[in-house]
Amino acid sequence: MQVHSELGATRRRSGRPRNPESRVRLLDAGRMLILKHGLDFNIESIAVNAGVARRTFYSYFEDKEAFVAELLRDAETAIGKSQDKSAGILGKPLADALYELGMDYLSGISLRKEFSGTRLLASTNKTYSSLVERLFLEARSRDIALLTRIVEQGMANGRLISCDASQAVGDIVGLWHGAEVWQMMMGSLPTPSHEETSRRVRRGVDMFLCIYEP
């Protein structure tokens, strides 16, 4: 039995290794097809647009639904970054922590890729509504959860007045957003530069602290 297992492992290792570039090309092709045609496409069209064989698709994805789920994960990661930033941010002074998280939050919204990701979520919502809802809520909740922890920590150490943390979070997010963010997402304003985003975040933090500091 052991010899048989070793032979099987040898056969698997002797196969042609997967090319990571092919996976990227498949996902890029999928984004293009969804944004152009919604979900009215098949696996063959994904492979053709990616310039790979159909069997290459199945070496990465079980089926079309698994493929769409991966596209959605990419989209929601763009909207709310998946890496855990809490350890580094929570150890910083309050104003610095709010500024850093605000930059991550607004820079994410500003990226053209993320606006495309939002449209991708919308275009797939009818067919995969439960999957879209779960991934979208997970993405949107991460930065808000961390922001809530920052506010609660600020109250605990006396840097902020005792208040409803969720209300305070809503206030600072509103200060960061302003009307311009929604106009940018609708395409009526250009994507702001890093310097413009920095000024908006800093102004929002300053106004927030004027309201909530003791």
N, C-alpha and C positions, 0 to 999 in steps of 0.2 A: 504493500500500500504506500509506503514511504517513497519507493522508487517511482511509482506511478505519479504521485504528487509532484515529485521533483521534475519528472519529464514534462508534466503539464505546465509547471512554472517556467521551464526552459522554453517551451513553445510560445508562451505568452510574451516572454522577454525578447524572443527572436523576431517578433512582429515589428513592422515599421513604426517608429515612435511618432506620436502625434505632434503636429506642428502648431504651436500656440498662435501663430499668425493666422492660421485657417479659422480658428475660433473667433478671433477679432473680426475677420472679414465676414464671417457668417452673421455676427451680431450687427455689424455696420449695415449689411444688406437688409437685415430684418428691420432695423430702424427706418431705413429709406422706404421699404415696402409698406410698413404700417402707416407712416406719415403721409404716404401718397394714396394708399388704397384701403386703409383700415386693416381689417383681418381677412380681406378677400384675396388671399394668396395661399400657395401650398409649399410644401417642403422643396419640391423641384425648383420652384421659382427662387427660393432662398439660395439654393445651391448654385443655380445659374448666375444669379446676380453677384454671388460671392466668388465665382470662378473656381468652385471646387466640385468634386464628385458628390453625388447624393449620399453615398456611404460615409463620406466625411462628416456630414451632418449628424448621422447616427452615432458616430464615435464620440460626440460631445453631448448630444441631447437625445433623450428617450423618444420624444415626440414633439409635435408643434406646441402643445400646451406648456411643456417644460421649457421650450425655447422662448415663448412669450414671457413666462415667469422670470427667466433670466434677464430679458430686456427690461422688465418692470423693476427688477432689483437694481439694475444699473440706473434707471430713471430715479427711483426713490433715493438711491445713494447720492445722486446729484442734488436732490432737493434738501436732504438732511444727511450729512456725512456720517458714515457708519462707524468710523473709528471712535474708540472711547477716549474722550478728551478730559474726562472729569478729574483724573488724578492731578494733571498739570494745572488746570484752571482753578480748581478749588483751593489750591495752595497759594494763590496770588492775592495781592491786595484787591479789595472789592472793585475799585474803579478799573483796574487793569483786567480783572476777570470778566467784567461786563463788556469792556471794550473788545477783548479777544473773541469772546463768544459772539458779540454783535458783528464783528468783521466776518467771521465764519458764516454766520446766518445770512447777512446781506450779500456777501460775495457769492454765496451759493445761488441765491435768487437771481443775481445779475447775470450769471453765465448763460450764454445762448443755449448751450447744451441742456441746461436745466429747464428752460422754457420748452425746448423740444421734448424733453422728458415729460413735462406736464401734459403736453398735447398727446404724447404717446399713451399716457395713463387714460386720458379722456377717450381716445379712439378705441381702447381695448375694454373699456368699462362695461359695455353691454354684454359681451360674451363671457368675460372673466370677472364679473363684478365683485364676487367675494374675495378673490385673490387680489384684485386691485385695491379694494378697501383695506384689506389687512396690511399690505405692503405700504400703502400710502400713509396710513395712520402710524405705522411703526416709524416711518421716515420723519414725519412731521413732529412726532412726540419726543424724539431724542434730544434735540436742542432745547425744546421747551422744558423737558424734565431737568436737564442740567441747569438751565436758567433758574428754575424753581429752587433747586438746591443752593445755588449761589445766593438767592434772595433770603432763603431760610437761614443760611449760615450767617448772612449779614445781620439778620434780626437777632440771632442767638448771641453774637459777639458785640451787640450794641451799636453796630455801624448803621443800621436802618431802624426806623421806628417799627413798633409792633403793628402788623397789618395783615390783611388777607394776601397771602403770597401769590395766589393765582391772579388777583386783581393787579398787583404790582407788576407781575410778569406781562400781563396784557397791556399795561401802560407803557412799559419800556419797548415792547415790540411795536406798539403803535407809534411811538416816537421815532423808532428806527425806520419804520415803513414810510410814513407820510403818504401823501397822494402820489408822489412821483414814482414810487416803486410800482404801484399798480399801473400807472401810465406806461412805464417801461415794459412791463410784462405784456401789455396790450399792443406794444409796438409803436406807440405815439411819441415815445421819448427814447433816445439812444441809451445803450448800456453805460452806466456811469464808470468813470475811471476809478482806479484804486484810491487816488487822492480824494475824489468826491465821496466815495463810500466811507473813507476814513473820517472825513469831516462830518458826515451825517451820523455815523455811529458815535463819534466823540460828543457831538451836540446832544444826541439822545441820552447818552450816559450823564452828561452834565445836568440836563434838565431833570432827569429822573432823580439824581442825587439831591437836587434842590428841593424836590418834593418829599423825598423819603428819608433823608438824613435827619437825625434828631436836631 
